[in-house]
Amino acid sequence: MQLHASRHGGLQCRPNLARRNAVTVRAAGTNGSANGVSKGDPYIPLKNGKVVDGPDLSVVVNGIKFPNPFVIGSGPPGTNYQVMKKAFDEGWGGVICKTLSLDSSKVINVTPRYAKLRDSAGKVFGWQNFELISDRPFETMLAEMKRLREEYPDRVLIASIMEEYNKDAWAEIIGRCEELKVDAFEINFSCPHGMPERKMGMAMGQDCELLTDVCKWINSYATIPVWAKMTPNITDISQPAHCAVAAGCEGVAAINTIQCVTGVNLDTLRPDPAVEGYSTPGGYSYRAVKPIALAKVQSIAQMIRRDFPGKDISLSGIGGVETGADAAEFILLGSDTVQVCTGVMIHGYELVHNLCGGLQQFMMKHDFKSVSEFKGHSLQYLTTHTDLVARQKAAIAAKKQRVGLANDAEWSGDKFVEQSAKMVAN
């Protein structure tokens, strides 16, 4: 049984319906998530995604109960039954399938489509891709997701969907996916390559008027929570996020990948990755994008607090997460859940054990008993540069007005009486 929120308010408990101190088993580096990626995060056991000891990691988001806040982000890690099953078996809090569209025949991938950016030590810290949405037949994906829903009735399964500017197409894809009893929708308004050429993905997410129209269509059909996945390839990400929420979306996910060219091969003089000697700008992800993602996430979180106070609007943070500490930063800046995609491609599905262990370590350090206790805590410390200047001026002025002497060496013969008077209490 799962707890779900009605789009019209209130909580409902119904079976499989889609509306809506840690035990260290082994250190990071001894399991598949390993390769030292988790920087000391302990590997902990999970049972159906739940921790068996230590601080509770479960979260309730838009009425949906996640056993932990770690969600497989839309992409190759959610591309078919086998990989999504692996994610559930390892204990991921939720799985978002690779983005679906009604007509997959228009989706044609090329190879190679990935490129890595390495630091001076040879370690990967950036990843480019121009992978498209699912190229598998819509009916095939529906059948596999139906099987997953039947085998894992109490786990969180989210459908990522994308369509052109066509109201009937959106109605059809939403209706068909809801038949599977998925828990929520994530709307891909943010893919930066391939799809914008068809006025999809990022092309919609950058156009607030278009975005508003489509969100209104979607929310008139959907009976389960809807998250709008935002593109970072825009000046102010909070503006389209506001439009999506105002048009009825219950949540926002951010960020998708950042448009990039990884580099140019100085031997061939061709950009990477090259397909028949040619390339195209792709999407940048992994560790290098985390600072940008954090800035975008806090911007959306501040907007939600300011413009939709008291509303149950969720935020799913994405971008460069590979440790429990990374996840804690996103949650401190307002995220309810944290998505991982590239990290899984590099380190495997077992990474979730270390992510949960690392997040528990952070929580025990600060004596947090639940994730909700620290969600958004650090937003209060983000302000404007003008305010920083004012605060520093005030602090300097306060030091100059200090009452009394710090030590005997500060006594002055000429100001002895004045200094004595300043230290009198009455």
Residue pairs with C-beta under 8 A, 6 or more apart in sequence:
1 13
1 14
1 15
1 154
2 13
2 14
2 15
2 16
2 17
2 64
2 65
2 154
2 156
2 183
3 11
3 12
3 13
3 60
3 63
3 64
3 65
4 11
4 12
4 13
4 14
4 17
4 18
4 19
4 20
4 63
4 64
4 183
4 224
5 11
5 12
5 19
5 20
5 62
5 63
5 64
5 225
5 250
5 312
6 12
6 19
6 20
6 63
7 19
7 20
7 219
7 222
7 223
7 224
7 225
7 250
11 63
12 19
12 20
12 63
15 153
16 149
16 153
16 154
16 181
17 181
18 178
18 180
18 181
18 182
18 183
18 184
18 224
19 63
19 223
19 224
19 225
20 62
20 63
20 64
20 183
20 184
20 223
20 224
20 225
20 250
21 53
21 54
21 364
22 42
22 44
22 51
22 53
22 54
22 55
22 357
22 360
22 361
22 364
23 44
23 45
23 52
23 53
23 54
24 42
24 43
24 44
24 357
25 42
25 43
25 44
25 45
26 42
26 43
27 40
27 42
27 43
28 34
28 36
28 37
28 38
28 39
28 40
28 41
28 42
28 43
28 354
28 357
29 35
29 36
29 38
30 43
31 43
31 350
31 353
31 354
32 347
32 348
32 349
32 350
32 351
33 43
33 347
33 348
33 350
33 351
33 352
33 353
33 354
33 355
34 347
34 350
34 354
35 347
37 322
37 323
37 343
37 346
37 347
37 351
37 354
38 322
38 323
38 324
38 351
38 354
38 355
38 357
38 358
39 323
39 325
40 358
41 323
41 324
41 325
41 354
41 355
41 357
41 358
41 361
42 354
42 357
42 358
42 360
42 361
43 350
43 353
43 354
43 357
44 51
44 52
44 53
44 54
44 353
44 354
44 356
44 357
44 360
45 52
45 353
46 52
46 67
46 68
46 90
46 91
46 352
46 353
46 356
47 91
48 67
48 91
48 154
48 155
49 66
49 67
49 68
49 88
49 91
49 92
49 93
49 155
50 57
50 58
50 67
50 68
50 91
51 57
51 68
51 356
51 360
54 360
54 363
54 364
55 360
55 363
55 364
55 368
55 369
55 370
56 369
56 370
56 371
57 67
57 68
57 69
57 93
57 356
57 359
57 360
57 371
58 65
58 66
58 67
58 68
58 370
58 371
59 65
59 66
59 68
59 69
59 93
59 336
59 337
59 371
59 372
60 66
61 251
61 314
61 316
61 336
61 337
62 184
62 225
62 250
62 251
62 312
62 314
63 225
63 312
64 156
64 183
64 184
64 225
65 156
66 93
66 94
66 156
66 337
67 91
67 93
67 155
68 91
68 92
68 93
68 352
68 356
68 359
69 93
69 327
69 331
69 335
69 336
69 337
69 338
69 359
69 371
70 92
70 93
70 94
70 327
70 337
70 338
70 339
70 340
70 352
70 355
70 356
71 92
71 93
71 94
71 95
71 96
71 156
71 158
71 316
71 337
71 338
71 339
71 340
72 78
72 84
72 87
72 92
72 94
72 95
72 96
72 339
72 340
72 341
72 344
73 96
73 318
73 339
73 340
73 341
74 96
74 97
74 98
74 99
74 160
74 186
74 188
74 229
74 341
75 98
75 131
75 341
75 342
75 345
76 83
76 98
76 131
76 341
76 345
77 83
77 87
77 340
77 341
77 344
77 345
77 349
78 84
78 87
78 95
78 96
78 97
78 98
78 160
79 97
79 98
79 134
79 136
80 136
80 141
80 144
81 144
81 145
81 147
81 148
83 349
84 95
84 97
84 144
84 145
84 148
84 157
85 148
85 151
85 152
86 349
87 95
87 344
87 349
87 352
88 95
88 148
88 152
88 155
89 349
90 349
90 350
90 352
90 353
91 352
91 353
91 356
92 349
92 352
93 156
93 337
93 352
94 155
94 156
94 157
94 158
94 183
94 337
95 148
95 155
95 156
95 157
95 158
96 158
96 159
96 160
96 186
96 339
97 134
97 141
97 145
97 157
97 158
97 159
97 160
98 133
98 134
98 160
99 133
99 134
99 160
99 161
99 162
99 188
99 191
100 133
100 134
100 138
100 141
100 159
100 160
100 161
100 162
100 173
100 177
101 107
101 133
101 134
101 138
101 161
101 162
101 163
101 173
101 200
102 138
102 163
102 169
102 172
102 173
103 138
104 134
104 135
104 136
104 137
104 138
106 198
107 132
107 133
107 134
107 135
108 132
108 135
109 131
109 132
109 135
110 130
110 275
111 275
112 273
112 274
112 275
113 129
113 130
113 131
113 273
113 275
113 282
114 127
114 128
114 129
114 131
114 273
115 127
115 128
115 129
115 262
115 263
115 272
115 273
115 282
116 124
116 126
116 127
116 128
116 262
117 124
117 125
117 126
117 127
117 128
117 262
117 263
117 288
118 124
118 125
119 125
124 286
124 287
124 346
125 286
125 287
125 288
126 262
126 284
126 285
126 286
126 287
126 288
126 289
127 284
127 285
127 286
127 342
127 345
127 346
128 260
128 261
128 262
128 272
128 273
128 282
128 283
128 284
128 285
129 257
129 282
129 283
129 285
130 193
130 194
130 273
130 280
130 281
130 282
130 283
132 191
132 193
132 194
132 195
133 162
133 188
133 191
133 195
133 201
134 141
138 173
138 176
142 176
142 177
142 180
145 157
145 159
145 180
145 182
146 180
148 157
149 157
149 180
149 181
149 182
156 183
156 184
157 180
157 182
157 183
158 182
158 183
158 184
158 185
158 186
158 227
159 177
159 180
159 182
159 184
159 185
159 186
160 185
160 186
160 187
160 188
160 229
161 173
161 174
161 177
161 185
161 186
161 187
161 188
162 187
162 188
162 191
162 195
162 200
162 201
163 169
163 170
163 173
163 200
164 198
164 199
164 200
165 199
165 204
165 210
165 213
165 214
167 217
170 214
170 217
170 218
170 221
171 217
171 221
174 185
174 218
174 221
174 222
175 221
177 185
178 222
178 223
178 224
182 224
183 224
183 225
184 224
184 225
184 226
184 227
184 250
184 251
185 218
185 222
185 224
185 225
185 226
185 227
186 227
186 228
186 229
186 253
186 316
187 214
187 215
187 218
187 226
187 227
187 228
187 229
187 244
187 249
188 195
188 200
188 201
188 229
188 256
189 201
189 202
189 204
189 205
189 211
189 214
189 228
189 229
189 230
189 231
189 240
189 244
190 201
190 202
190 205
190 229
190 230
190 231
190 232
190 233
190 255
190 256
190 257
191 200
191 201
191 202
191 256
191 257
191 283
192 201
192 202
192 231
192 233
192 256
192 257
192 258
192 259
192 281
192 282
192 283
193 259
193 280
193 281
193 282
193 283
194 201
195 201
195 202
195 203
196 202
196 203
201 231
202 231
202 233
202 256
202 259
203 210
204 210
204 211
204 214
205 211
205 229
205 230
205 231
205 234
205 240
206 231
206 233
206 234
206 240
208 239
208 240
208 243
211 228
211 240
211 243
211 244
211 247
212 243
212 244
212 246
212 247
215 226
215 228
215 243
215 244
215 247
215 248
215 249
216 247
216 248
218 226
218 248
218 249
219 226
219 247
219 248
219 249
220 248
225 250
225 251
225 314
226 248
226 249
226 250
226 251
227 249
227 250
227 251
227 252
227 253
227 314
227 316
228 240
228 241
228 244
228 245
228 249
228 251
228 252
228 253
229 252
229 253
229 254
229 256
230 237
230 240
230 241
230 244
230 252
230 253
230 254
230 255
230 256
230 296
230 300
231 237
231 240
231 255
231 256
232 254
232 255
232 256
232 257
232 258
232 292
232 293
232 296
233 258
233 259
234 240
236 299
237 254
237 255
237 296
237 299
237 300
238 299
238 300
238 302
238 303
241 252
241 254
241 300
241 303
241 304
242 303
242 307
244 252
245 252
245 304
245 307
245 308
245 311
245 313
250 312
250 313
250 314
251 313
251 314
251 315
251 316
251 336
252 300
252 304
252 313
252 314
252 315
252 316
253 315
253 316
253 318
253 339
254 293
254 296
254 297
254 300
254 315
254 316
254 317
254 318
254 319
255 289
255 292
255 293
255 296
255 297
255 318
255 319
256 283
256 318
257 282
257 283
257 284
257 285
257 289
258 283
258 284
258 285
258 289
258 292
259 281
259 282
259 283
259 284
260 281
260 282
260 283
260 284
261 271
261 279
261 281
261 282
262 271
262 272
262 273
262 282
262 284
263 271
263 272
264 270
264 271
264 272
265 271
265 272
265 274
268 274
268 277
270 277
270 278
270 279
271 279
272 279
273 279
273 282
285 319
285 320
285 341
285 342
286 320
286 322
286 342
286 343
286 346
287 320
287 322
288 320
289 319
289 320
290 319
290 320
290 321
290 326
290 329
292 319
293 317
293 318
293 319
293 320
293 330
294 319
294 329
294 330
294 333
296 319
297 315
297 317
297 319
297 330
297 333
297 334
297 335
298 333
298 334
298 379
298 382
300 315
300 334
301 315
301 333
301 334
301 335
301 376
301 379
302 334
302 379
302 382
304 311
304 313
304 315
304 334
305 334
305 376
305 379
314 336
314 337
315 334
315 335
315 336
316 335
316 336
316 337
316 338
316 339
317 330
317 331
317 333
317 334
317 335
317 337
317 338
317 339
318 338
318 339
318 341
320 326
321 327
321 330
321 338
321 339
321 340
321 343
321 355
322 340
322 343
322 346
322 347
322 351
323 354
323 355
323 358
324 354
324 355
324 356
324 357
324 358
324 359
324 360
324 361
324 362
325 358
325 362
326 338
327 338
327 355
327 358
327 359
328 358
328 359
328 362
328 363
328 374
329 378
330 338
331 338
331 371
331 374
331 375
331 376
332 374
332 375
332 376
332 377
332 378
332 379
333 376
333 378
333 379
333 382
334 375
334 376
334 379
335 375
336 375
340 351
340 355
343 351
344 351
359 371
362 368
363 369
363 371
363 374
366 374
368 374
383 391
403 422
403 423
404 422
404 423
405 411
405 419
405 423
410 419
411 419
412 419
